[in-house]
């Protein structure tokens, strides 16, 4: 056996070596969120709540004049198609009652949102999926989306009567692929955080690169500063 007077220094040396050789732990690393709960800060500002209710009513009536009047002078309609009211009205075909702009706007306004403040300027962004998308997922390589409610069925096949694999509730999922290339395809193939694979209805999830809108108060009036898709 080694004498104790030799063993103690040896243990100290090994301990110090362990401190040096042990891999460093990341500092400030935040866990990646697996869910995103609904949020709507709109009612906290009475003027915005009133404006939003008017905009919803206008959208239901396909009131292009109301929307045009509410556009900010530098409103953004897409990434690469210019800015301003004229470009916006043309790009989204706002004057066409059959334009997809109208149902998309109503859906965005129905999904809550949150205020952002920078340099003393407050803006409101909708839906909450875009406004509160976790920073930890901002640079992932694959598209992610949020299940919009509780008790959403993850099914085995893109068919109405397909077996139910499990129920999802506000989960953040990976979009693997659409069931087809049709823009109105009702099912999306997704992968859950525990790597379960299945299909959900496309109207039951939303991605931060789907349509989103921004609003800003200018001279006492709320204006639309952006309505875009993509990132």
KOLDRENMI-456626 format. One line per 10 residues: number of its first residue (from 1); their letters; for each residue x, y, z of C-alpha. Coordinates in nm, 2 decimals, decimal comma. Layout:
REM residues N
NUM	A	X:Y:Z  ...
END
This chain:
REM residues 231
1	XXXXXXXXXX	0,00:0,00:0,00  0,10:0,36:-0,06  0,17:0,57:0,25  -0,10:0,82:0,33  0,14:1,10:0,30  0,19:1,01:-0,07  -0,18:0,95:-0,14  -0,31:1,29:-0,03  -0,08:1,49:-0,27  -0,17:1,25:-0,55
11	XXXXXXXXXX	-0,54:1,30:-0,50  -0,49:1,67:-0,51  -0,30:1,65:-0,84  -0,57:1,44:-0,99  -0,84:1,68:-0,87  -0,66:1,97:-1,02  -0,61:1,78:-1,35  -0,98:1,71:-1,35  -1,05:2,08:-1,33  -0,83:2,15:-1,62
21	XXXXXXXXXX	-0,93:1,86:-1,84  -1,31:1,87:-1,77  -1,51:2,02:-2,07  -1,63:2,37:-2,00  -2,00:2,40:-1,95  -2,18:2,66:-2,17  -2,25:2,98:-1,99  -2,60:3,12:-2,00  -2,73:2,83:-2,21  -3,11:2,83:-2,21
31	XXXXXXXXXX	-3,32:2,52:-2,26  -3,50:2,50:-2,60  -3,87:2,55:-2,55  -4,10:2,27:-2,66  -4,43:2,46:-2,63  -4,56:2,81:-2,70  -4,87:2,91:-2,53  -5,12:3,16:-2,68  -5,07:3,52:-2,59  -5,26:3,84:-2,67
41	XXXXXXXXXX	-5,14:4,17:-2,53  -5,37:4,38:-2,75  -5,64:4,45:-2,49  -5,37:4,61:-2,27  -5,38:4,92:-2,49  -5,73:5,05:-2,54  -5,65:5,25:-2,86  -5,49:4,95:-3,03  -5,78:4,72:-2,92  -6,02:4,96:-3,08
51	XXXXXXXXXX	-5,82:4,99:-3,40  -5,79:4,61:-3,42  -6,17:4,56:-3,38  -6,23:4,81:-3,66  -5,97:4,63:-3,89  -6,14:4,30:-3,82  -6,47:4,45:-3,92  -6,32:4,60:-4,23  -6,16:4,27:-4,33  -6,49:4,08:-4,29
61	XXXXXXXXXX	-6,65:4,34:-4,52  -6,36:4,33:-4,77  -6,32:4,71:-4,71  -6,02:4,80:-4,92  -6,06:5,17:-4,86  -6,02:5,12:-4,49  -5,71:4,91:-4,53  -5,55:5,16:-4,77  -5,61:5,45:-4,53  -5,45:5,25:-4,25
71	XXXXXXXXXX	-5,13:5,18:-4,44  -4,81:5,34:-4,32  -4,62:5,54:-4,59  -4,34:5,28:-4,58  -4,56:4,97:-4,52  -4,38:4,64:-4,62  -4,58:4,39:-4,82  -4,30:4,14:-4,91  -3,93:4,09:-4,90  -3,81:4,22:-5,24
81	XXXXXXXXXX	-4,13:4,38:-5,39  -4,08:4,73:-5,26  -4,27:4,92:-4,99  -4,54:5,18:-4,96  -4,92:5,17:-5,00  -4,93:5,13:-5,38  -4,70:4,83:-5,38  -4,90:4,68:-5,09  -5,24:4,72:-5,26  -5,10:4,57:-5,58
91	XXXXXXXXXX	-4,90:4,28:-5,42  -5,18:4,16:-5,20  -5,46:4,25:-5,45  -5,65:4,42:-5,17  -5,92:4,56:-5,40  -6,01:4,20:-5,50  -6,28:4,06:-5,26  -6,15:3,71:-5,35  -5,79:3,78:-5,26  -5,63:3,55:-5,01
101	XXXXXXXXXX	-5,52:3,86:-4,83  -5,86:3,88:-4,65  -5,87:3,54:-4,49  -5,50:3,56:-4,40  -5,55:3,89:-4,24  -5,84:3,77:-4,03  -5,65:3,46:-3,92  -5,35:3,67:-3,82  -5,56:3,91:-3,62  -5,74:3,62:-3,45
111	XXXXXXXXXX	-5,41:3,47:-3,32  -5,32:3,74:-3,07  -4,98:3,90:-3,06  -4,75:4,11:-2,84  -4,61:4,46:-2,81  -4,24:4,54:-2,88  -4,07:4,86:-2,77  -3,75:4,99:-2,91  -3,60:5,35:-2,89  -3,92:5,47:-2,73
121	XXXXXXXXXX	-4,14:5,34:-3,02  -4,41:5,08:-2,95  -4,52:4,83:-3,21  -4,76:4,54:-3,20  -4,69:4,22:-3,39  -4,93:3,94:-3,47  -4,97:3,66:-3,44  -4,82:3,56:-3,11  -4,63:3,28:-3,29  -4,42:3,54:-3,47
131	XXXXXXXXXX	-4,41:3,79:-3,19  -4,29:3,55:-2,92  -4,10:3,30:-3,13  -3,81:3,17:-2,90  -3,47:3,30:-2,98  -3,32:2,96:-2,93  -3,51:2,84:-3,24  -3,43:3,14:-3,46  -3,14:2,98:-3,64  -3,25:2,61:-3,67
141	XXXXXXXXXX	-3,21:2,47:-4,02  -3,56:2,32:-4,05  -3,90:2,49:-4,04  -4,08:2,48:-3,71  -4,44:2,56:-3,63  -4,67:2,57:-3,33  -4,97:2,36:-3,26  -5,24:2,63:-3,20  -5,46:2,46:-2,94  -5,49:2,17:-2,71
151	XXXXXXXXXX	-5,62:1,82:-2,80  -5,49:1,83:-3,16  -5,47:1,49:-3,31  -5,14:1,36:-3,45  -5,26:1,10:-3,70  -5,08:0,82:-3,89  -5,18:0,91:-4,24  -5,31:1,23:-4,41  -5,67:1,10:-4,41  -5,97:1,20:-4,21
161	XXXXXXXXXX	-6,02:0,85:-4,05  -5,65:0,77:-3,99  -5,55:0,62:-3,66  -5,47:0,88:-3,39  -5,11:0,84:-3,26  -5,13:1,09:-2,98  -5,27:1,43:-2,88  -5,07:1,75:-2,90  -5,12:2,07:-2,71  -4,93:2,39:-2,81
171	XXXXXXXXXX	-4,63:2,19:-2,91  -4,35:2,33:-3,12  -4,30:2,08:-3,40  -4,08:2,04:-3,70  -4,24:2,05:-4,04  -4,11:1,76:-4,24  -4,31:1,81:-4,55  -4,65:1,89:-4,69  -4,86:1,60:-4,79  -4,86:1,74:-5,14
181	XXXXXXXXXX	-4,74:2,05:-5,32  -5,09:2,20:-5,33  -5,11:2,53:-5,14  -5,45:2,42:-4,99  -5,33:2,08:-4,88  -5,51:2,01:-4,55  -5,24:1,80:-4,39  -4,88:1,86:-4,29  -4,63:1,59:-4,19  -4,46:1,69:-3,87
191	XXXXXXXXXX	-4,20:1,56:-3,62  -4,25:1,62:-3,25  -3,98:1,69:-2,99  -3,97:1,32:-2,90  -3,93:1,23:-3,27  -4,29:1,10:-3,31  -4,39:1,14:-3,68  -4,74:1,19:-3,81  -4,98:1,44:-3,97  -5,18:1,73:-3,84
201	XXXXXXXXXX	-5,43:1,95:-4,02  -5,27:2,25:-4,17  -5,52:2,49:-4,00  -5,41:2,36:-3,66  -5,05:2,50:-3,67  -4,87:2,82:-3,76  -4,51:2,89:-3,84  -4,32:3,22:-3,77  -4,26:3,24:-4,15  -4,63:3,23:-4,22
211	XXXXXXXXXX	-4,82:3,56:-4,26  -4,75:3,81:-3,98  -4,84:4,18:-3,94  -4,69:4,48:-3,76  -4,86:4,79:-3,64  -4,73:5,13:-3,51  -4,90:5,43:-3,36  -4,82:5,74:-3,57  -4,95:6,09:-3,47  -5,22:5,93:-3,25
221	XXXXXXXXXX	-5,34:5,67:-3,51  -5,24:5,31:-3,55  -5,10:5,22:-3,89  -5,01:4,89:-4,06  -4,64:4,89:-4,10  -4,60:4,53:-4,24  -4,80:4,23:-4,36  -4,56:3,98:-4,50  -4,48:3,61:-4,53  -4,13:3,46:-4,49
231	X	-3,83:3,58:-4,30
END
